[in-house]
Amino acid sequence: MARNRILPIPLILLIPVVLLIIVIVAGVYRFSLSDDEILAKFPQSEVQTNTIISDVLNIKSSNPWTIQVPEQNAVSFIDEWDKEHGYLIGQYDAGATKGKVLLPTEFIVQRQIEDVPWIVAPMIVTSQGTGSFYYIGLFKFDAVPSRVILLDSVFIGDRIKFNQLEWRDDTIIDASYLTHDENQAMSEVPKQLNSVSLKRVGNFLHMQQR
């Protein structure tokens, strides 16, 4: 009597069986570990924190302070801190116009509104000309791109001098500043005291004369 022969299983059929076994074993191993144990097995890359934002605002941001330059089709990134003169500085290039944006650190004021950091600060925009245009900017820290961004700004004057800037509450910002009177040359130190209140409506600022 002829014996029944066991036919060999073709190698090509063994491959998916072996792969299935590996997947099952890996799945059992995965679910036997906690998430913390899994994370501990892989080195995590350290997210770089912007030192200027961290030191000035005490906010951990992985991107630089970003400003859409008023009246210019250009963006400036704050990447310099002149501690001696008290300015944060960024460059901008709008093609025919190039210049700097300066934020006086003395007047940068922050407020937590619904657990979100909001900031108001003077902005000085310079160009190749002689003017220095002063604005009050409204900023917010956006956690999704991890960036402090300019939301809106209000023009205050040319070559003025800020005296005070503060949040009165979550919506009202008070500012006082010096301007040149009609008898002063623009090269002189401004002497005329002015004050203004700004109202924050959502992401926008509206000027309200006192």
Contacts in CASP RR format, 6 or more apart in sequence:
PFRMAT RR
TARGET T0000
AUTHOR 0000-0000-0000
METHOD contacts of the structure
MODEL  1
MARNRILPIPLILLIPVVLLIIVIVAGVYRFSLSDDEILAKFPQSEVQTN
TIISDVLNIKSSNPWTIQVPEQNAVSFIDEWDKEHGYLIGQYDAGATKGK
VLLPTEFIVQRQIEDVPWIVAPMIVTSQGTGSFYYIGLFKFDAVPSRVIL
LDSVFIGDRIKFNQLEWRDDTIIDASYLTHDENQAMSEVPKQLNSVSLKR
VGNFLHMQQR
30 38 0 8 1.000
47 62 0 8 1.000
48 62 0 8 1.000
49 60 0 8 1.000
49 61 0 8 1.000
49 62 0 8 1.000
50 61 0 8 1.000
50 62 0 8 1.000
50 63 0 8 1.000
50 64 0 8 1.000
50 65 0 8 1.000
52 64 0 8 1.000
52 65 0 8 1.000
52 78 0 8 1.000
52 79 0 8 1.000
52 81 0 8 1.000
52 88 0 8 1.000
53 59 0 8 1.000
53 60 0 8 1.000
53 61 0 8 1.000
53 64 0 8 1.000
53 65 0 8 1.000
53 148 0 8 1.000
54 60 0 8 1.000
54 61 0 8 1.000
55 81 0 8 1.000
56 81 0 8 1.000
56 88 0 8 1.000
56 105 0 8 1.000
56 108 0 8 1.000
57 108 0 8 1.000
57 110 0 8 1.000
57 117 0 8 1.000
57 119 0 8 1.000
57 141 0 8 1.000
57 148 0 8 1.000
59 117 0 8 1.000
59 141 0 8 1.000
59 148 0 8 1.000
60 146 0 8 1.000
61 141 0 8 1.000
61 146 0 8 1.000
61 147 0 8 1.000
61 148 0 8 1.000
62 146 0 8 1.000
62 147 0 8 1.000
63 145 0 8 1.000
63 146 0 8 1.000
63 147 0 8 1.000
64 77 0 8 1.000
64 78 0 8 1.000
64 79 0 8 1.000
64 147 0 8 1.000
65 77 0 8 1.000
65 78 0 8 1.000
65 88 0 8 1.000
65 103 0 8 1.000
65 139 0 8 1.000
65 147 0 8 1.000
65 148 0 8 1.000
66 75 0 8 1.000
66 76 0 8 1.000
66 77 0 8 1.000
66 78 0 8 1.000
66 147 0 8 1.000
66 148 0 8 1.000
66 149 0 8 1.000
66 150 0 8 1.000
67 75 0 8 1.000
67 76 0 8 1.000
67 77 0 8 1.000
67 78 0 8 1.000
67 90 0 8 1.000
67 101 0 8 1.000
67 123 0 8 1.000
67 149 0 8 1.000
67 150 0 8 1.000
68 74 0 8 1.000
68 75 0 8 1.000
68 150 0 8 1.000
69 75 0 8 1.000
69 76 0 8 1.000
69 92 0 8 1.000
69 94 0 8 1.000
69 101 0 8 1.000
69 125 0 8 1.000
70 123 0 8 1.000
70 125 0 8 1.000
70 133 0 8 1.000
70 135 0 8 1.000
70 153 0 8 1.000
70 155 0 8 1.000
71 125 0 8 1.000
71 133 0 8 1.000
72 92 0 8 1.000
72 94 0 8 1.000
72 97 0 8 1.000
72 125 0 8 1.000
73 94 0 8 1.000
74 92 0 8 1.000
74 93 0 8 1.000
74 94 0 8 1.000
74 95 0 8 1.000
74 97 0 8 1.000
75 92 0 8 1.000
76 90 0 8 1.000
76 91 0 8 1.000
76 92 0 8 1.000
76 100 0 8 1.000
76 101 0 8 1.000
77 90 0 8 1.000
78 88 0 8 1.000
78 89 0 8 1.000
78 90 0 8 1.000
78 101 0 8 1.000
78 103 0 8 1.000
79 89 0 8 1.000
79 90 0 8 1.000
79 91 0 8 1.000
80 88 0 8 1.000
80 89 0 8 1.000
80 90 0 8 1.000
81 87 0 8 1.000
81 88 0 8 1.000
81 89 0 8 1.000
81 105 0 8 1.000
82 88 0 8 1.000
82 89 0 8 1.000
86 104 0 8 1.000
86 105 0 8 1.000
86 106 0 8 1.000
87 102 0 8 1.000
87 103 0 8 1.000
87 104 0 8 1.000
87 105 0 8 1.000
87 124 0 8 1.000
88 102 0 8 1.000
88 103 0 8 1.000
88 105 0 8 1.000
89 100 0 8 1.000
89 101 0 8 1.000
89 102 0 8 1.000
89 103 0 8 1.000
90 100 0 8 1.000
90 101 0 8 1.000
90 102 0 8 1.000
91 98 0 8 1.000
91 99 0 8 1.000
91 100 0 8 1.000
91 101 0 8 1.000
92 98 0 8 1.000
92 99 0 8 1.000
92 100 0 8 1.000
92 101 0 8 1.000
93 99 0 8 1.000
97 127 0 8 1.000
97 128 0 8 1.000
98 127 0 8 1.000
98 128 0 8 1.000
99 125 0 8 1.000
99 126 0 8 1.000
99 127 0 8 1.000
99 128 0 8 1.000
100 125 0 8 1.000
100 126 0 8 1.000
101 123 0 8 1.000
101 124 0 8 1.000
101 125 0 8 1.000
101 126 0 8 1.000
102 123 0 8 1.000
102 124 0 8 1.000
102 126 0 8 1.000
103 121 0 8 1.000
103 122 0 8 1.000
103 123 0 8 1.000
103 124 0 8 1.000
104 121 0 8 1.000
104 122 0 8 1.000
104 124 0 8 1.000
104 162 0 8 1.000
107 121 0 8 1.000
107 122 0 8 1.000
107 162 0 8 1.000
107 164 0 8 1.000
107 165 0 8 1.000
108 119 0 8 1.000
108 120 0 8 1.000
108 121 0 8 1.000
109 119 0 8 1.000
109 120 0 8 1.000
109 121 0 8 1.000
109 165 0 8 1.000
109 166 0 8 1.000
109 167 0 8 1.000
110 117 0 8 1.000
110 118 0 8 1.000
110 119 0 8 1.000
111 117 0 8 1.000
111 118 0 8 1.000
111 119 0 8 1.000
111 167 0 8 1.000
111 170 0 8 1.000
112 118 0 8 1.000
113 170 0 8 1.000
116 140 0 8 1.000
116 141 0 8 1.000
117 140 0 8 1.000
117 141 0 8 1.000
118 138 0 8 1.000
118 139 0 8 1.000
118 140 0 8 1.000
118 141 0 8 1.000
118 200 0 8 1.000
119 138 0 8 1.000
119 139 0 8 1.000
119 140 0 8 1.000
119 141 0 8 1.000
119 148 0 8 1.000
120 136 0 8 1.000
120 137 0 8 1.000
120 138 0 8 1.000
120 139 0 8 1.000
120 165 0 8 1.000
120 167 0 8 1.000
120 173 0 8 1.000
120 198 0 8 1.000
121 136 0 8 1.000
121 137 0 8 1.000
121 139 0 8 1.000
121 165 0 8 1.000
122 134 0 8 1.000
122 135 0 8 1.000
122 136 0 8 1.000
122 137 0 8 1.000
122 156 0 8 1.000
122 162 0 8 1.000
122 165 0 8 1.000
123 134 0 8 1.000
123 135 0 8 1.000
123 136 0 8 1.000
123 137 0 8 1.000
123 150 0 8 1.000
123 153 0 8 1.000
124 132 0 8 1.000
124 133 0 8 1.000
124 134 0 8 1.000
124 135 0 8 1.000
125 132 0 8 1.000
125 133 0 8 1.000
125 135 0 8 1.000
126 132 0 8 1.000
126 133 0 8 1.000
131 158 0 8 1.000
131 159 0 8 1.000
132 158 0 8 1.000
132 159 0 8 1.000
133 155 0 8 1.000
133 157 0 8 1.000
133 158 0 8 1.000
134 155 0 8 1.000
134 156 0 8 1.000
134 157 0 8 1.000
134 158 0 8 1.000
134 159 0 8 1.000
134 160 0 8 1.000
134 162 0 8 1.000
134 177 0 8 1.000
135 153 0 8 1.000
135 154 0 8 1.000
135 155 0 8 1.000
135 156 0 8 1.000
136 153 0 8 1.000
136 154 0 8 1.000
136 156 0 8 1.000
136 165 0 8 1.000
136 173 0 8 1.000
136 175 0 8 1.000
136 198 0 8 1.000
136 205 0 8 1.000
137 150 0 8 1.000
137 151 0 8 1.000
137 152 0 8 1.000
137 153 0 8 1.000
137 154 0 8 1.000
137 205 0 8 1.000
138 150 0 8 1.000
138 151 0 8 1.000
138 152 0 8 1.000
138 153 0 8 1.000
138 200 0 8 1.000
138 203 0 8 1.000
138 204 0 8 1.000
138 205 0 8 1.000
139 148 0 8 1.000
139 149 0 8 1.000
139 150 0 8 1.000
139 151 0 8 1.000
140 148 0 8 1.000
140 149 0 8 1.000
140 151 0 8 1.000
140 203 0 8 1.000
141 147 0 8 1.000
141 148 0 8 1.000
142 148 0 8 1.000
142 149 0 8 1.000
151 203 0 8 1.000
151 204 0 8 1.000
152 203 0 8 1.000
152 204 0 8 1.000
152 205 0 8 1.000
153 205 0 8 1.000
154 198 0 8 1.000
154 205 0 8 1.000
154 207 0 8 1.000
156 175 0 8 1.000
156 177 0 8 1.000
156 196 0 8 1.000
157 179 0 8 1.000
158 186 0 8 1.000
159 180 0 8 1.000
159 186 0 8 1.000
159 190 0 8 1.000
160 177 0 8 1.000
160 178 0 8 1.000
160 179 0 8 1.000
160 190 0 8 1.000
161 177 0 8 1.000
161 178 0 8 1.000
161 189 0 8 1.000
161 190 0 8 1.000
162 175 0 8 1.000
162 176 0 8 1.000
162 177 0 8 1.000
163 176 0 8 1.000
163 177 0 8 1.000
163 178 0 8 1.000
163 193 0 8 1.000
164 174 0 8 1.000
164 175 0 8 1.000
164 176 0 8 1.000
165 173 0 8 1.000
165 174 0 8 1.000
165 175 0 8 1.000
166 173 0 8 1.000
166 174 0 8 1.000
166 175 0 8 1.000
167 173 0 8 1.000
168 174 0 8 1.000
168 197 0 8 1.000
170 200 0 8 1.000
171 199 0 8 1.000
171 200 0 8 1.000
171 201 0 8 1.000
172 197 0 8 1.000
172 198 0 8 1.000
172 199 0 8 1.000
172 200 0 8 1.000
173 197 0 8 1.000
173 198 0 8 1.000
173 199 0 8 1.000
173 200 0 8 1.000
173 205 0 8 1.000
174 195 0 8 1.000
174 196 0 8 1.000
174 197 0 8 1.000
174 198 0 8 1.000
175 195 0 8 1.000
175 196 0 8 1.000
175 197 0 8 1.000
175 198 0 8 1.000
176 193 0 8 1.000
176 194 0 8 1.000
176 195 0 8 1.000
176 196 0 8 1.000
177 193 0 8 1.000
177 194 0 8 1.000
177 195 0 8 1.000
177 196 0 8 1.000
178 189 0 8 1.000
178 190 0 8 1.000
178 191 0 8 1.000
178 192 0 8 1.000
178 193 0 8 1.000
178 194 0 8 1.000
179 190 0 8 1.000
179 192 0 8 1.000
179 194 0 8 1.000
180 186 0 8 1.000
180 188 0 8 1.000
180 190 0 8 1.000
180 191 0 8 1.000
180 192 0 8 1.000
181 191 0 8 1.000
181 192 0 8 1.000
184 190 0 8 1.000
184 191 0 8 1.000
195 210 0 8 1.000
196 207 0 8 1.000
196 208 0 8 1.000
196 209 0 8 1.000
196 210 0 8 1.000
197 207 0 8 1.000
197 208 0 8 1.000
197 209 0 8 1.000
197 210 0 8 1.000
198 205 0 8 1.000
198 206 0 8 1.000
198 207 0 8 1.000
198 208 0 8 1.000
199 205 0 8 1.000
199 206 0 8 1.000
199 208 0 8 1.000
END
